[in-house]
């Protein structure tokens, strides 16, 4: 390594060390709370019943239980366990999720992931406009009025567990049911207020989710992923929540704002980096998203309005796993893996990644294998690009002579250069076309590896314990020392060095620019990728190493 290269990397390291301190001085932020600090109590009172994980029933396929409550107007909790999550449902609002625990995709030191906190535990509220023009909220506690024909009921089958709540409203009966499926994060919410039609002004009801979803990641870059999503006619629109930069941060306070969408809507929801909450209504022509709170805990509200004869709304609440999201059948999966216009390529990248994991159950190894696979598949294009560059270098002296000789006659200069290209069999665009073809694939890989929840909590080896987080080897004061960004940027420098080996442009200014870019571009990528997931840095490090080998092979061709 030359002296200039060493000085360049030392300067980059100094910038990295002191930049966070600079940010703290000019824009101090409150420390982020870890997920466990906001977690609800692990054990809530499980009255009047507790539901154990559903298992196949050799006898009757369905069991119905009538359940009673000893005291009126007392909040009670109902425990639902499935193969994917454990939920606690309150009789408040006629079924409000008070706890929702995920036990998969855990990082080291995590025992569970709690998605409910004090901001969003008052959810699934039903309301309507009465004939006096007033909004009536069906909150409070449901199912405990002695005059009702039934209290709370539970229906269990092999596939699902259904809770039904009842409420008397002005002598009319309202019913709300939540159906939890054993192998899905989608909850069927059925709202039956047709008996209330005489007191409902426009024959419509509104379903609200307040508080969004609690943040689970410590990285400040999670703020880049916070967005409301609405799909109309298959086109997904994004509504950014708060402000953020590639280096995290942004304004701490989120000013209250809301956005309404009229017309037929496929879904409305809100996502963090790895988790989301979405409404998929049976049919609606009006939804709303609101935002407030702070960057430490955004408060996002969702609402959908439906006709009272359209009872069903699907609530998706949980991790953004591709198969789970795709099962909703509304195209939400097109957005989960990255940009919607790249969805087909992103799906192919994701499917290949999952297939490789089926062969080698270690996502770190999968990342390495994927880099080898991509470089093998794109080698013909890259070889064509490098060979074209070599030919361009061979005729560079002649090109420089033409530029100097005809510098006062641009038209003739272009004509002479075109003739030289034709005589030499060189296409000046041949080096660009292969890169343009590869570009969508490279972007799709970046998006998938950065977004996929499959990497969360997945170790590789030695100090790389979580492919979804930076590979911090140790802390230097308050600064994390991550290894892979160093390796990635160094490999990028030598890749650029190899690509320009033997190139002499004859133009001092151009040579100075090329030399500067050898340092600036790897340095910029180092700074940009320093807080990115280790899985992404591992991929680009392997990608650069393989490309360096391929370039050596092409450069040694006669």
N, C-alpha and C positions, 0 to 999 in steps of 0.2 A: 504494500500500500504506500502510495507517494505521500510526501509531506503535506501537500495541499489537500489530499483526500482526508488525511488524519485530522488536519485543522478544521476541515468542513464538518466532520462528524462530532468533533469536540464542541464546536459552536452550536450545532443542533442540540447536543446534550445539555449545554448551558441554558439554551432557550427553554428546553423542556423543564428543567429544574426550577427556573425562576418564574416562568409564565403563570403557573397556578398561584404563586405568592402574589404576583402582580394583580391577578384577578381578585384575590381576596382583599387586597388593599383598596382597589377602586370600586369593587362591587361586592361587599361582604354578603354572604347568604347564611340563612339559618341552616344548621346541620340537618341532613335528611334523616328521618327516622327509619330504622330497619323494619322489614315486614313484621317481625315478632313483637316490636314495641306497640303496634297498633292492633295486634290480634285480639279477637274476642276471647272470652273464657273458653277453655277447651271443653268443659262439661257444663251444659246448661240443664235446668230442670226438665227432665223428659217426661212430662205429664201431659195428658193422661196415658200416653202409651209410647213405646219405643219400637221401631220397626227394624228388624235385623236384616242383613243382606238377603235379597231375594234368591231363592233356590228352586229348582224344578220340583213340582208337587206331583207325587205319584198318584195322589187321589184326585179330589176335585180340582179343576183348573182355576177356580176363583173362590176367594173367601171374602165375605162382607161382614164388617163388624159395626154395630152401633155403639157409639162411645158417649159417655155421659161426663158431666163436670159437676163437682160437688159445690163449687161456689160460682155465682154469677159475676160477670164483669171482672174476671181475673185473667190476665194474660197467661196463656199456656203455650208450651212448646212441644213440637212433634218431630221426632228424630227419623230421618230417612237415610238409609245406607244403600249405596249401589256399588257396582264394581269399579266405578270411576271417581266417586265423590261421596262425602258425608255432608248432609244438609240438616239444618234445624229450621223448622217453619213455625212461625207464630200465627195465632188466630187474629192478630192485628191486621186490619185492612182486608180481612177475609182470606188470609194466606199471604204472609210477608216473610221473605227469606231472612232469617236472623243470623245464620252462620252457613258458610259454604266452604268446605275444606277439600283441597286437592292434595293427593298423596303421591302424584307422579311428577316427573321433571324437577325433582328436588336438588338443590345445590348442597354442597357439603356443609353440614351443620344445621340444615333445615330438617325439621320433622314433618312439617306440613306447610301448605300455602293457604292462608285464609284470605278470601276475596271480599269479605264483608267487614265493615267497621262502623263506627258511630255515624259516619256521613251517609251511608247508603243502606242502613238497616230498616228504614221506613220506606219500603218499596212496594210496587205492584198495587198502587192506590187507584181505585175506580171512582169516577165522578160523572155527573151529567148536569145539564141545565134544566131546571124545572120550569113549570108553566109561568112562574113569576119572573123568570129571567135570572134566577139566582143559581150559582153553581153549588151543587150538593155533593159533598165528598162522603163516600161510603167507607169511612175509616173506622176507628175504634175497634172493638172486639166483636167478632162474628161467632154465631153458632151456639150461644148460651142463653137465649131467651126461652123460658119455660113454655111459652105459647107455640113455639115452632114444632112442626111434626117430627123433625129430626134435629139432632144436634150436629156433631161432627162425625163424618163417616170415612172409613178407610176401605178401599178395595185393592186387593193384592192379586196380581197374576204373575206368571213366570217372567214376563217382559217388563212390567211396570207396577208402580204403586201410586194410587190416586187418592188425594185428600180433597174432601168436599166441605165447604163451609156455608152456613146459612145466616141470613139476616132479615129481620122484619123492618120494612121501610114504609111507614104510613099505612100499615095493614096489608101491604103487598110483600111477597117473598122474593128475595134476591139470593142467588146461588153462585158461588165461585169455586172452581175446582182446579187443582194443580196436579198434573200427571207427570211423575218422574220416571224416566225410562232407565232400565238397568245398564244399557250400553251406550248412552248418549248424554250429551250436555244440553240437549234441547228439552225444555219443559213445556208441555201443552197447558196453556192457561185458558180456561173456559169461563166466560162471564155470562150468566143468564139473568137478565133483568127485564125480560119481556113482560112480566106481570106488572112492572112499573110503567108501562107505556102510557097510561092515562096521565101520569104526572111528569113525563119526560117531554120537553118542549119540541125538540126536533128529531126524536127517535134515535138519538145517537148517544154513545158513552165514550169516555176517554180513559185510557190506561196510562199511568205514569210510572216511570222509574226515576227516582231522584238519587243524586250522589255519585252517579257513575260507577267506578270500580277503583278500589284502592291500588296504589302503586306497589309493585313487588320487587323492583330492581333498584339497587343502590346507585347505579350509574346515572350521572346527570344527562347522558345522551338519551335516556328513555323519553325525555320531553319531545324529542324529534318524532316519536311515533304516536303521540296523543292526538287523536282526531275523531270527529264525528263522521259517520258515513251514512249516506242516503242513496238508495238505488231507485231510479225511475226509468222505466223502459229499458232496463239492462245497462244503463249508464250510471256508474257509481260516482257520486260527488263527494268531495272531501271538505270538511269544515274543521280547520285547525283549532286546536285548543291551546291557548297560551302562545308564547313565543319561545323560540330556541335557536341555537346555532349548532354547527357541527361539533363544537367543543362544550356543549351543554349550556346550562344557565338560561338566560333570558329573563324577562321581567318576573319578579316574584309574585306580584298580585295580578290576578286575572279579572279584568273589569267585566261586570255582568253584561251578557249579550245573548241574543237568541236569534234563531233563524227558522222560518216556517217554510214548508214545502207543500204546495198544493198539487193535486193530481194523483193518479194511481201510483202508489209507492210499493216497491217490493220489500224493502226492509229499511229500518232506521236503527242506528246503534252507535256505540262508542268503543274504541279500542285503546289499549296501552300497547306495549311492545309485544307481549306474549298472551294477553288475555283480553276478553271482550264481553260486552253485554249488548244484545241485539233483540229488537222486536221484529218478528215476521208476521204481520197481521193477515187474517183471512182475506180481507179487502179493506183498503182505506184510501181516502183521497186527501188526507191532511195529516202531516206529522210535524213535530217541532223538536228542535235541539236547543238547549240553553247551556251556558257555561259561566262559571264564576269560581271563587276560591283563590288558590295560589298554585304556583308551580310545584310546591311540595305535596299538595293534595288538591288537584283540580276537582271541582264539583260540577258534574255534568248531568243534566236532566234530559230525559227522553219522554215523549208522549206520542200516542197514536189515537186517532178518533175513528170509531167504527159505528155502523148501524147496529141497533140492538139485536137484530136477527142474525147478525154475523158474530157469533160468540167466540170463535177460536182465535187466539194469538199464540204464536210460538215464541217463547223466551229462550234465547241461547245465552248461556252464562257459563264461562269457563275458558280453558286454554284454546288458543287458535290453532288447533291441529287441522291439517288440511282435510283429512277424510271426514272429520266431524263437521267442519264448516261446509264442505261440499254436500254433505247429506241433507242440508237445508233446502237445496235445489233452487236457490235464488241468485247464484252467481257471486256470492260473497267471497268464495275462494279465489276469484280472479284478482282480488285486492290484497289478500293475506300474504302472498309470496312476493309482492312488489308492485310495480306499475301494471295497470290493467292492460295496456297495449302490448306488454311482453308476457301476458299470462300463459300462452301456449308454450313458449320456450321455458318459462319458469317452471311450469308443470313438468316438462321433460327433465329438467335439471333435478327437481325434487324427486320424481319417480326413480331416476337413476340412482340418486343418493340413497333412497330407501331400499332399492334392490341390492346395492352393494352392502348395505348394513345387514341385510338378510344373509349374505355370504360371510361377512366379517363383522361380528357384533361389537365394533368399536368405531365410533364416529371419527376419532382422530385418524385411524387408519383409512377410513372411508374418504376423508379429505385428501390424504396423500394419493390414494388410488384414483380419485376423481381428477386431481391435477394431472396425473400421468395419462389418464384417459382423454382429457381435453387436449393436451399437447400432442398426443398421438393422432387424434382425429383432425387437428388443425395443422399438422406438420406439413402436408403438401402445400397448403396455402402460405404458410410461413416460409417454406423453402423457396417458393416462387417469388415471394417478396424480397428475401435476402439475395437471391441470384440476380433479380432485377436491380437491386441496389449496387451489387458488385459491378454489373455492366455499366451502370451510370457512372461509377467511379473510374472505370477504364476510359471512358470518353470524356471525363471531366476536363482534362487539359485542352482538348479540342473545343469544348463548350466555352471555356474561359477565353480562348483566342477569338472565337466568334463574337462573344459579348464585348470584348475590348475593341475589335475591329469595326463592328457595326453599332457601337453604342449611341451614335447620333441618328441611326435609322432603325427604329424599333421594328418596323414592318419587315424590312429585309433581314434583320437579326432573327426574328421568329421564323422566317422562311428558311434561312440557312440551318437553324437548329433543328427544324422539322426534317430537313433533308438528311442531316447527320443521324438523327434517330432512326430514320427509315433505312439508311445504309447499314447501320450497326445492328439493326433488329431489336432496338430498345423501345419499349413503351413506357413513357414517363409516368403513366397512371397505373402501371402494373404493380408498383409497390404499395399503392394506396388501396386498391380494390380488395385484396385479401384481408386487410385490416378492417375495412368497412363491413365485410361479411362476418368476421369474427366478433365485431363489437357488440351486437345484441346478445350473443352467448356470454361474453365476459360480464356484461351488465346484469344479465339474469342470474349468473352464478353469484355475483356480488349481493344482489337483492335476496336471493334464497338463503345463502349462508348467513346473512346478517339478520334475517327475519325468523328463520325456522326455530320453533320451540324445541325441536328434537335435540338441539345442541345444549339446551339448558341443563346444567348439572352433569354433563357428560365429560368424563376425564379422558386424557390421552395417555401421557406418561410423565414421570418425574414431577416437575413443578406445574405442568399444565393440567389443572384439576377441573376446569370448567371451560368448555369450548365456547360458551356463550358470554364469557367475561374475559377481560384482559388477563394475560398470563403473568401476573405480578410475582416476581421472584422474592422481593423483599421491599420494605419501605425505607426510604431515605428521608427521615423526618416525616413530613406529610406527603411526600412525593412517591408514588409507586414506581418501581423499576421493573418495566416490562421488557422481556427479552426478544420476543418474536418481531416486534416492530424494528428493532435494530437489525436482526437477521434479514428481514424483508427488504429494508432500504439498502443494506450493503449488497445483497444479491441483485437488486435493481441497478445499483451503480455499475457493478461488473457486467451486467447484461448490456447496459448502454455502452460501456467501454468496449465490449466485444463487438457490438453492432457497428461501431464507428472505427474499428481497427483498420489501419491502412488507408483510411479515407483522407484525401488531401484536396480541399476545395479550391485552393489557390486564392481564396478571398480571406484576408486576415480578419475582417469583421465577422464573417460567417463562422470561421474557425473559433473565434473568441466566444461567439454565442453558443456554439455546440459544446465547447468546453465548460461554459458556465451552466448549461442545462444538465450536464452530467452530475453536477453537485446540487443544483437547485431542485430538480424534479425529485430525486430520491429523498432529499431533505424535506420537501413539501409533503410527500407521501408518508414519510415517517411521522411528521407532526400531525397529519390528518388521521392516520391509522392508529395512533398511539393508544387511544381509548376504545378502539374497536374490539369486537370479540376475538379471542385467540384463534378460533376456528377459521376466521377470515384471514388473519395474518398468516396462519400456517399454510393456508391454500396458496396465497400469493408468494410466499417464500418458496414453496415447492415448485410453483409455476415458473418462477424466475430461474431456479436452479436447472430445471429441465430445459428451459429455453436457452440458457447459457450453454448447455451441452450441445443442443441442436445447432446453435450458431457456430460453435467450434467446428462441428462436422461440415457445415456449409462453407465456412471460411477456408477450410483445408482442401476443399475441392479444387481440382486443376481446371 
